[in-house]
Amino acid sequence: MLRTELLYRWLTETIDLLNELNNPEIVKPPADIVSCSIKVPYLLDELLAHAATHLSVIRPEQQDYYRTHAAHLQNH
């Protein structure tokens, strides 16, 4: 369930933080990025870790929980 929450967060909010100017030269469309993760297995874990880190900031009461998961995803 957590991985689904993280993917949803990344697709709906976290990716927007990377591309505040909405410039396709800076960040590719989310579907393209997720599609690349099929060919590059670690990419999805990095996207989920990025979302977990984002959640650790906006939900300070659960900071340790999300940071632990972010670290696990990056070291998996």
Legacy VTK file of the C-alpha trace (Angstrom):
# vtk DataFile Version 3.0
C-alpha trace
ASCII
DATASET POLYDATA
POINTS 76 float
0.000 0.000 0.000
2.843 2.403 0.793
4.412 2.041 -2.665
1.051 2.885 -4.248
0.704 5.944 -2.016
4.215 7.061 -2.945
3.650 6.574 -6.669
0.385 8.509 -6.471
2.089 11.315 -4.541
4.947 11.452 -7.027
2.605 11.563 -10.045
0.216 14.141 -8.596
2.436 16.479 -6.577
6.116 15.705 -6.228
6.936 15.861 -9.937
5.437 19.348 -10.120
8.081 20.557 -7.685
10.751 19.560 -10.208
9.198 21.578 -12.985
7.638 24.755 -11.643
8.054 26.432 -15.047
6.143 23.594 -16.759
8.929 23.312 -19.313
9.032 19.952 -21.135
12.745 20.488 -21.762
13.355 20.289 -18.003
11.169 17.346 -16.987
9.619 14.799 -19.312
5.917 13.894 -18.934
5.251 11.569 -15.979
4.099 8.737 -18.244
7.440 8.846 -20.097
9.390 8.742 -16.852
7.405 5.821 -15.462
7.757 4.035 -18.809
11.544 4.410 -18.565
11.432 2.698 -15.182
10.363 -0.498 -16.954
13.744 -0.540 -18.706
15.736 0.842 -15.775
14.611 -1.069 -12.657
16.151 1.222 -10.037
14.407 4.305 -11.453
11.015 3.481 -9.931
12.607 2.999 -6.504
14.265 6.408 -6.865
10.958 8.044 -7.828
9.271 6.462 -4.815
12.147 7.541 -2.557
11.769 11.079 -3.859
8.064 11.030 -3.004
8.797 9.589 0.457
11.288 12.374 1.097
8.689 14.919 -0.025
6.142 13.406 2.367
8.671 13.477 5.210
8.799 17.253 4.804
5.093 17.970 4.444
4.094 15.492 7.173
6.582 16.233 9.954
4.709 14.010 12.421
5.623 11.032 10.194
9.062 12.260 9.189
10.982 9.264 10.537
8.590 6.806 8.883
8.934 8.327 5.415
12.671 8.986 5.667
13.265 5.385 6.676
11.336 4.203 3.632
13.145 6.673 1.367
16.514 5.376 2.548
15.387 1.767 2.124
14.209 2.425 -1.431
17.500 4.073 -2.358
19.604 1.286 -0.872
17.490 -1.645 -2.034
LINES 1 77
76 0 1 2 3 4 5 6 7 8 9 10 11 12 13 14 15 16 17 18 19 20 21 22 23 24 25 26 27 28 29 30 31 32 33 34 35 36 37 38 39 40 41 42 43 44 45 46 47 48 49 50 51 52 53 54 55 56 57 58 59 60 61 62 63 64 65 66 67 68 69 70 71 72 73 74 75
